[in-house]
């Protein structure tokens, strides 16, 4: 799956590559997470919380519509996706 990551604020608690890898794995392994159109997915994300301990983001399809939001720990070990 073709996925681009767009950071609004980067995390200082974990390397972005590690987090992006965990997010990519969750998206690719969950058959319920599919965009409304085929093509590239943009993952918009940023760190939140006073110590950058959490992240929040959204998955945007090629058509520009958000089809999932998510939040979780800054290392990507626990991510909660919602519609």
Buried (B, 14 or more C-beta within 10 A) or exposed (E): EEBEBEBEEEBEBBEEEEBBEBBBEBBEEEEEBBBEEEEEBBBBBBBBEEEBBBBBBBBBBBEEEBBBBBBBBBBBEEBEBEE
